[in-house]
Amino acid sequence: MLEKRRFPIEMIYVPGKRAKTLDADMVLVLAEDILENGQKTPVRRRPDGQRYVLIEGLHRLEALRALGEEEIDGFLVRARLH
């Protein structure tokens, strides 16, 4: 079972390929919703040394960053070993 935790936004690395999928209009819509209702869905991240790599939740991350938040709710997931 995944455990939701708060952690610093500054510790999240967004891979370039994922960052290219950012939709600025969606970020604004999410930021407005978060202002009214709070963050409903945690992001997913995996550990990578001293930081975390974002797995899911780019628009939520950027909406919270745009709102000036320093922390975000998220689940810690482990990378699959093949």
HELIX and SHEET records of a PDB file:
HELIX    1   1 ILE A    9  MET A   11  5                                   3    
HELIX    2   2 GLY A   16  ALA A   19  1                                   4    
HELIX    3   3 ALA A   24  ASN A   37  1                                  14    
HELIX    4   4 LEU A   58  ALA A   66  1                                   9    
SHEET    1   A 5 LYS A   4  PRO A   8  0                                        
SHEET    2   A 5 GLU A  71  LEU A  76 -1                                        
SHEET    3   A 5 VAL A  43  ASP A  48  1                                        
SHEET    4   A 5 ARG A  51  GLU A  56 -1                                        
SHEET    5   A 5 ILE A  12  TYR A  13  1                                        
END                                                                             
